[in-house]
Amino acid sequence: MIAAGVILVFTYVGIAFTRLPRVNIDRPAAALTGAVLMILAGVLTFQEAVSAIDFNTLALLFGMMCLVAVLKRGGFFTLLAARSLAVAHTPPRLMVTVVLATSVCSAILVNDVVVLLFTPVVIQACRTQRVNPVPYLIAEAMASNIGSTATIVGNPQNMLIGVTSGVSFARFFAHLAPVAFVATLILLLVVWGLYRNRIAQPPLPPPQQPRGLATDGAIPDPLAAATPVDCGLLLRSIPVLVVATVAFFVSSSLGLSIPMIALTAGVAAIVVSGIKPSDVMRDVDWVLLAFFGGLFVVIGGARQAGLLDATLDHVNLAATAWGIASLHLFSGAVSQLVSNVPLTLLLLPLLEPIPGDTLWLSLAAGATLGGNATLIGAVANIIVAEQAYRHGVVVGFWEFCKVGLVVTTLTVGASIGILILELELGLLR
């Protein structure tokens, strides 16, 4: 038990404090190192380590990555951005468009991919309108987390929860879509309240550079640097996305698991696309899959050693109003240290013995909405900041926190209230 405890702590310290001085360890490396140490220390045999990996979750992630890769190569996100920005003629409309488009897309597709492809377009749209892109990028990152709360395929932690809990896609959506809807409205109100003067003011004249923009010259067309639209490819691949989305909702009636539907959609997209499969495979985030695999082994070792059983003896988790509130607050707070995916993996074994959906949904909402508090609270936030930096825009840690702490407090509070109301009405079990 001691060896397993030391390895577990080492792994999570490596995840929380990525890139320690003079140590070549980042999050995936920390997870993989922890997994190897669990085997070398004798906590798990190699076969037990393989058995600890949840291949259902990896299959779900892989299938969605393949589908998204094909859509990306067809210029799906470029087309979506073009249609959205066509109505955003003023800064206020641009803000509303960015939030709504990001939120809705993040519910259907993995939110990390959405912000990866949307961020450059948002920056160029802001440059076209000669406004500071920072408020719009902060809103984009938070909208992606909020929108992804609604579905099992919205983000990696929801995929973990959906596969482990067995909650159906339709039931998950029915309970958490209201949370995502209310949280999106809260985000718009908070952003408007904090940035009203910037958003409402007329665009700056062409000779001036807005604060926070790079001075390398603005690109007049917001879609100039985006992937070209391949109409033929989209006509073949978009129906696959539509059918997959419908299949997710009726998966119970079809007798198919959500991972199987995702895998089928991914393979179907590759087949109908005409793209070389090896080219699609290059777009798959293998590092994220390795990260998940390593964490599964580490958590499996901790469970085998009895560490999680000892923790469960000291944690009072119940499907009550207090259980909903405490899990929201705990997951929201801890996700600032280790991000929401490692947090979710750590809590999954603790929730498995508890019957019902209440705590699973509370964890999904709390871990995801809590990720908006700081720039490091969710992977989507980091992606937006890194993409923005490459385009000469700096999203400051403290400016993000100024908005994030308010949004997180209000949205987590709203989520607690909505789920407690659903519990009292007998809709949750």
C-alpha positions as CSV (number, residue, x, y, z in Angstrom):
1,M,0.0,0.0,0.0
2,I,2.9,2.4,0.8
3,A,4.4,2.0,-2.7
4,A,1.1,2.5,-4.4
5,G,0.4,5.6,-2.3
6,V,3.8,7.1,-3.1
7,I,3.4,6.5,-6.8
8,L,-0.2,7.9,-6.8
9,V,1.1,11.1,-5.1
10,F,4.1,11.3,-7.4
11,T,1.8,11.0,-10.5
12,Y,-0.7,13.7,-9.3
13,V,2.1,16.1,-8.3
14,G,3.6,15.7,-11.8
15,I,0.2,16.4,-13.3
16,A,-0.5,19.4,-11.0
17,F,2.9,21.0,-11.4
18,T,3.7,20.1,-15.0
19,R,7.3,20.9,-16.2
20,L,9.0,20.9,-12.8
21,P,12.4,22.6,-12.8
22,R,15.2,20.4,-14.3
23,V,12.7,17.5,-14.7
24,N,11.5,16.4,-18.1
25,I,8.0,15.6,-16.9
26,D,4.7,16.8,-18.3
27,R,1.2,15.5,-17.7
28,P,1.2,12.5,-20.1
29,A,4.8,11.6,-19.0
30,A,3.7,11.7,-15.3
31,A,0.8,9.4,-16.0
32,L,2.9,6.9,-18.0
33,T,5.7,7.0,-15.5
34,G,3.3,6.3,-12.7
35,A,1.8,3.4,-14.7
36,V,5.2,1.8,-15.3
37,L,6.2,2.3,-11.6
38,M,3.0,0.5,-10.5
39,I,4.1,-2.6,-12.5
40,L,7.8,-2.4,-11.5
41,A,6.8,-2.0,-7.8
42,G,4.7,-5.1,-8.0
43,V,1.5,-3.3,-7.2
44,L,0.0,-4.7,-10.5
45,T,1.1,-7.4,-12.8
46,F,1.4,-6.5,-16.5
47,Q,-1.9,-8.3,-17.2
48,E,-3.6,-6.5,-14.3
49,A,-2.4,-3.2,-15.7
50,V,-3.8,-4.0,-19.1
51,S,-7.1,-5.0,-17.4
52,A,-7.2,-1.7,-15.5
53,I,-7.4,0.3,-18.8
54,D,-10.9,1.2,-19.7
55,F,-10.9,0.5,-23.4
56,N,-14.5,1.6,-23.7
57,T,-13.5,5.2,-22.9
58,L,-10.5,5.1,-25.2
59,A,-12.7,3.7,-28.0
60,L,-15.2,6.6,-27.5
61,L,-12.4,9.2,-27.6
62,F,-10.7,7.6,-30.6
63,G,-13.9,7.3,-32.6
64,M,-14.8,11.0,-31.9
65,M,-11.3,12.1,-32.8
66,C,-11.5,10.3,-36.2
67,L,-14.8,11.8,-37.0
68,V,-13.6,15.3,-36.0
69,A,-10.4,14.8,-38.0
70,V,-12.4,14.1,-41.2
71,L,-14.8,17.1,-40.5
72,K,-11.8,19.3,-39.9
73,R,-10.1,18.3,-43.2
74,G,-13.4,19.1,-45.0
75,G,-13.4,22.6,-43.6
76,F,-16.5,22.0,-41.4
77,F,-15.3,24.3,-38.7
78,T,-14.4,27.0,-41.3
79,L,-17.9,26.8,-42.8
80,L,-19.5,26.9,-39.3
81,A,-17.4,29.9,-38.3
82,A,-18.3,31.7,-41.6
83,R,-22.0,31.2,-41.1
84,S,-21.8,32.3,-37.5
85,L,-19.7,35.4,-38.2
86,A,-21.9,36.4,-41.1
87,V,-24.4,37.8,-38.5
88,A,-21.8,39.3,-36.2
89,H,-21.5,42.8,-37.7
90,T,-21.0,44.6,-34.4
91,P,-18.9,43.8,-31.3
92,P,-22.0,42.9,-29.1
93,R,-23.3,40.5,-31.8
94,L,-19.8,39.1,-32.2
95,M,-19.7,38.3,-28.5
96,V,-23.1,36.6,-28.5
97,T,-22.2,34.7,-31.6
98,V,-18.9,33.5,-30.2
99,V,-20.5,32.3,-27.0
100,L,-23.5,30.6,-28.6
101,A,-21.6,29.0,-31.4
102,T,-18.9,27.6,-29.2
103,S,-21.3,26.4,-26.6
104,V,-23.5,24.5,-29.0
105,C,-20.6,23.0,-31.0
106,S,-18.9,21.9,-27.7
107,A,-22.0,19.9,-26.8
108,I,-21.9,17.9,-30.0
109,L,-18.1,17.6,-30.5
110,V,-15.2,17.4,-28.1
111,N,-14.8,20.9,-26.7
112,D,-11.0,20.9,-26.8
113,V,-11.1,20.4,-30.6
114,V,-13.7,23.1,-31.0
115,V,-11.6,25.8,-29.3
116,L,-8.5,24.6,-31.1
117,L,-10.1,25.3,-34.4
118,F,-12.3,28.3,-33.4
119,T,-9.7,30.4,-31.7
120,P,-7.7,31.6,-34.8
121,V,-11.0,32.5,-36.5
122,V,-12.3,34.5,-33.4
123,I,-9.0,36.4,-33.3
124,Q,-9.1,37.3,-37.0
125,A,-12.8,38.3,-36.6
126,C,-11.8,40.7,-33.8
127,R,-9.0,42.1,-35.8
128,T,-11.4,42.7,-38.7
129,Q,-13.7,44.7,-36.4
130,R,-10.7,46.3,-34.7
131,V,-11.6,45.2,-31.2
132,N,-9.5,43.7,-28.4
133,P,-9.9,39.9,-28.8
134,V,-9.1,39.1,-25.1
135,P,-12.7,39.3,-23.8
136,Y,-14.0,37.2,-26.7
137,L,-11.3,34.6,-26.2
138,I,-12.1,34.3,-22.5
139,A,-15.8,34.0,-23.3
140,E,-15.0,31.4,-25.9
141,A,-13.0,29.2,-23.5
142,M,-15.7,29.4,-20.8
143,A,-18.5,28.8,-23.3
144,S,-16.7,25.6,-24.5
145,N,-16.6,24.2,-21.0
146,I,-20.2,25.2,-20.3
147,G,-21.6,23.8,-23.5
148,S,-19.7,20.5,-23.1
149,T,-21.5,20.0,-19.8
150,A,-24.6,19.0,-21.6
151,T,-23.6,15.7,-23.2
152,I,-21.5,12.6,-22.7
153,V,-19.4,13.4,-25.8
154,G,-18.8,17.1,-24.9
155,N,-15.5,16.6,-23.0
156,P,-13.2,13.8,-21.9
157,Q,-14.4,13.8,-18.2
158,N,-18.0,13.4,-19.3
159,M,-17.0,10.5,-21.5
160,L,-15.4,8.8,-18.5
161,I,-18.5,9.4,-16.4
162,G,-20.9,8.2,-19.1
163,V,-19.0,5.0,-19.8
164,T,-18.4,4.1,-16.1
165,S,-21.9,5.1,-14.8
166,G,-24.0,3.6,-17.6
167,V,-26.2,6.7,-17.6
168,S,-27.9,6.9,-21.0
169,F,-27.0,9.7,-23.4
170,A,-30.6,11.0,-23.5
171,R,-30.9,11.0,-19.7
172,F,-27.5,12.7,-19.2
173,F,-28.6,15.4,-21.7
174,A,-32.1,15.8,-20.1
175,H,-30.6,16.6,-16.7
176,L,-27.6,18.6,-17.7
177,A,-28.8,20.5,-20.7
178,P,-30.7,22.9,-18.5
179,V,-27.5,23.5,-16.5
180,A,-25.6,24.3,-19.7
181,F,-28.4,26.6,-20.9
182,V,-28.6,28.6,-17.7
183,A,-24.8,28.7,-17.4
184,T,-24.5,30.1,-20.9
185,L,-26.9,32.9,-20.1
186,I,-24.9,33.7,-16.9
187,L,-21.7,33.8,-18.9
188,L,-23.2,36.3,-21.4
189,L,-24.4,38.5,-18.5
190,V,-21.1,38.4,-16.6
191,V,-19.0,39.2,-19.7
192,W,-21.4,42.0,-20.6
193,G,-21.2,43.4,-17.1
194,L,-17.4,43.2,-16.9
195,Y,-16.6,44.3,-20.4
196,R,-19.6,46.4,-21.3
197,N,-17.5,49.5,-22.0
198,R,-15.2,47.6,-24.3
199,I,-17.9,45.7,-26.1
200,A,-20.4,48.6,-26.5
201,Q,-17.9,51.2,-27.7
202,P,-17.4,51.8,-31.5
203,P,-14.6,49.9,-33.2
204,L,-11.2,51.6,-33.1
205,P,-10.2,53.5,-36.3
206,P,-7.9,51.5,-38.7
207,P,-4.6,53.4,-37.8
208,Q,-4.8,52.3,-34.1
209,Q,-3.9,48.9,-32.7
210,P,-6.2,47.7,-29.9
211,R,-4.4,46.8,-26.7
212,G,-3.5,43.2,-26.5
213,L,-3.1,42.7,-30.3
214,A,0.1,41.9,-32.0
215,T,1.6,44.5,-34.3
216,D,2.4,42.1,-37.2
217,G,-0.5,43.4,-39.2
218,A,-4.2,42.4,-39.1
219,I,-5.6,39.9,-41.6
220,P,-8.6,41.5,-43.1
221,D,-10.5,38.2,-43.8
222,P,-11.3,36.4,-40.6
223,L,-11.3,33.1,-42.5
224,A,-8.1,33.7,-44.5
225,A,-6.0,31.4,-42.4
226,A,-8.7,28.7,-42.0
227,T,-8.9,25.3,-43.6
228,P,-10.5,25.6,-47.1
229,V,-14.0,24.2,-47.5
230,D,-14.3,20.9,-49.4
231,C,-18.0,20.8,-50.2
232,G,-17.8,17.2,-51.6
233,L,-16.1,15.9,-48.5
234,L,-18.6,17.7,-46.2
235,L,-21.6,16.3,-48.1
236,R,-20.2,12.8,-47.4
237,S,-19.1,13.4,-43.8
238,I,-21.8,15.6,-42.2
239,P,-24.5,13.0,-42.6
240,V,-22.2,10.7,-40.5
241,L,-22.2,13.3,-37.8
242,V,-25.9,13.7,-37.9
243,V,-26.6,10.0,-37.8
244,A,-24.1,9.5,-35.0
245,T,-25.7,12.3,-32.9
246,V,-29.2,10.8,-33.4
247,A,-27.8,7.3,-32.6
248,F,-26.3,8.6,-29.3
249,F,-29.8,9.7,-28.2
250,V,-31.5,6.4,-29.1
251,S,-28.5,4.2,-28.2
252,S,-30.5,2.2,-25.6
253,S,-33.2,1.4,-28.2
254,L,-30.6,0.4,-30.7
255,G,-28.8,-1.9,-28.2
256,L,-25.5,-0.2,-29.0
257,S,-23.1,1.3,-26.5
258,I,-22.0,4.9,-27.0
259,P,-18.3,3.9,-27.6
260,M,-19.5,1.5,-30.3
261,I,-21.5,4.3,-32.0
262,A,-18.5,6.6,-31.8
263,L,-16.2,4.0,-33.3
264,T,-18.7,3.2,-36.1
265,A,-19.0,6.9,-36.9
266,G,-15.3,7.4,-36.9
267,V,-14.7,4.4,-39.2
268,A,-17.6,5.4,-41.5
269,A,-16.3,9.0,-41.8
270,I,-12.9,7.7,-42.9
271,V,-14.4,5.3,-45.4
272,V,-16.7,7.8,-47.0
273,S,-14.2,10.6,-47.0
274,G,-11.8,9.2,-49.5
275,I,-8.9,10.5,-47.3
276,K,-6.0,8.1,-46.7
277,P,-6.6,6.5,-43.3
278,S,-3.0,7.2,-42.3
279,D,-3.6,11.0,-42.8
280,V,-6.6,10.8,-40.5
281,M,-4.6,8.9,-37.9
282,R,-2.1,11.7,-37.9
283,D,-4.8,14.0,-36.6
284,V,-5.7,11.7,-33.7
285,D,-4.4,13.0,-30.3
286,W,-2.4,9.9,-29.4
287,V,-0.8,11.8,-26.5
288,L,-4.2,12.3,-24.8
289,L,-5.0,8.6,-25.3
290,A,-1.7,7.6,-23.7
291,F,-2.4,10.0,-20.9
292,F,-5.7,8.3,-20.2
293,G,-4.2,4.9,-20.4
294,G,-1.5,5.7,-17.9
295,L,-4.0,7.2,-15.5
296,F,-6.2,4.2,-15.7
297,V,-3.3,2.0,-14.6
298,V,-2.3,4.3,-11.8
299,I,-5.8,4.5,-10.4
300,G,-6.1,0.7,-10.9
301,G,-3.0,0.2,-8.8
302,A,-4.3,2.5,-6.1
303,R,-7.5,0.6,-6.1
304,Q,-5.8,-2.8,-6.0
305,A,-3.7,-1.7,-3.0
306,G,-6.8,-0.6,-1.1
307,L,-6.0,3.1,-1.1
308,L,-9.4,4.1,-2.5
309,D,-11.3,1.8,-0.1
310,A,-9.5,3.6,2.8
311,T,-10.5,7.0,1.3
312,L,-14.1,5.9,0.9
313,D,-14.3,5.0,4.6
314,H,-13.7,8.7,5.4
315,V,-15.8,10.3,2.6
316,N,-19.5,10.7,3.1
317,L,-21.1,10.6,-0.4
318,A,-24.9,10.4,-0.5
319,A,-27.4,11.2,-3.2
320,T,-28.9,14.1,-1.2
321,A,-28.9,17.9,-1.6
322,W,-25.8,18.1,0.5
323,G,-24.1,15.4,-1.6
324,I,-24.9,17.4,-4.7
325,A,-23.5,20.6,-3.3
326,S,-20.4,19.1,-1.7
327,L,-19.4,17.1,-4.8
328,H,-19.8,20.3,-6.9
329,L,-17.7,22.3,-4.6
330,F,-15.0,19.7,-4.1
331,S,-14.6,18.9,-7.8
332,G,-14.6,22.5,-8.7
333,A,-11.9,23.4,-6.2
334,V,-9.6,20.4,-6.8
335,S,-9.8,20.8,-10.6
336,Q,-7.7,23.9,-10.2
337,L,-4.8,21.8,-9.1
338,V,-4.9,18.7,-11.3
339,S,-7.5,19.7,-14.0
340,N,-10.8,18.0,-14.3
341,V,-9.8,14.8,-16.2
342,P,-7.4,13.5,-13.5
343,L,-9.8,14.6,-10.8
344,T,-12.7,12.6,-12.4
345,L,-10.5,9.5,-12.8
346,L,-9.6,9.6,-9.2
347,L,-13.3,9.9,-8.1
348,L,-14.8,7.3,-10.4
349,P,-14.0,4.3,-8.2
350,L,-15.4,6.1,-5.1
351,L,-18.8,6.7,-6.9
352,E,-19.2,3.3,-8.5
353,P,-20.7,1.6,-5.3
354,I,-23.3,4.4,-4.9
355,P,-26.6,3.6,-6.7
356,G,-28.3,6.2,-8.9
357,D,-27.4,9.0,-11.3
358,T,-27.3,11.9,-8.9
359,L,-23.7,12.0,-7.9
360,W,-22.5,11.1,-11.4
361,L,-24.3,14.1,-12.8
362,S,-23.0,16.3,-10.0
363,L,-19.4,15.3,-10.7
364,A,-19.9,16.0,-14.4
365,A,-21.3,19.4,-13.8
366,G,-19.0,20.4,-10.9
367,A,-15.7,19.2,-12.6
368,T,-16.6,20.9,-15.9
369,L,-18.0,24.2,-14.7
370,G,-15.3,24.4,-12.0
371,G,-12.7,24.3,-14.8
372,N,-13.7,27.9,-15.7
373,A,-12.3,29.4,-12.5
374,T,-8.7,29.7,-13.6
375,L,-6.7,29.5,-16.8
376,I,-5.3,26.0,-15.8
377,G,-8.6,24.6,-14.6
378,A,-9.4,23.0,-17.9
379,V,-7.5,21.9,-21.0
380,A,-9.7,24.0,-23.2
381,N,-8.6,27.2,-21.4
382,I,-5.0,26.3,-21.9
383,I,-5.6,25.6,-25.6
384,V,-7.2,29.0,-26.1
385,A,-4.3,30.8,-24.3
386,E,-1.6,28.9,-26.3
387,Q,-3.4,29.4,-29.7
388,A,-3.9,33.1,-28.9
389,Y,-0.2,33.6,-28.0
390,R,0.8,32.1,-31.3
391,H,-1.3,34.8,-33.0
392,G,0.2,37.6,-30.9
393,V,-2.6,37.9,-28.3
394,V,-1.9,37.4,-24.6
395,V,-4.7,36.1,-22.4
396,G,-3.5,37.0,-18.9
397,F,-3.8,34.6,-16.0
398,W,-5.3,37.2,-13.6
399,E,-7.7,38.7,-16.2
400,F,-9.0,35.2,-16.9
401,C,-9.4,34.7,-13.2
402,K,-11.3,38.0,-12.8
403,V,-14.0,36.7,-15.1
404,G,-13.6,33.0,-14.3
405,L,-14.2,33.2,-10.5
406,V,-17.4,35.2,-11.0
407,V,-18.7,32.9,-13.7
408,T,-17.7,29.7,-11.8
409,T,-19.3,30.9,-8.6
410,L,-22.6,31.7,-10.3
411,T,-22.7,28.7,-12.7
412,V,-21.8,26.2,-10.1
413,G,-24.4,27.7,-7.8
414,A,-27.0,27.5,-10.5
415,S,-26.0,23.9,-11.3
416,I,-26.4,22.9,-7.6
417,G,-29.8,24.6,-7.5
418,I,-31.0,22.9,-10.7
419,L,-29.9,19.4,-9.7
420,I,-31.3,19.8,-6.2
421,L,-34.6,20.9,-7.8
422,E,-34.6,17.8,-10.1
423,L,-33.9,15.6,-7.1
424,E,-36.8,17.1,-5.1
425,L,-39.1,16.7,-8.1
426,G,-38.2,13.0,-8.2
427,L,-36.5,13.3,-11.6
428,L,-33.1,12.2,-10.3
429,R,-32.5,8.9,-8.6
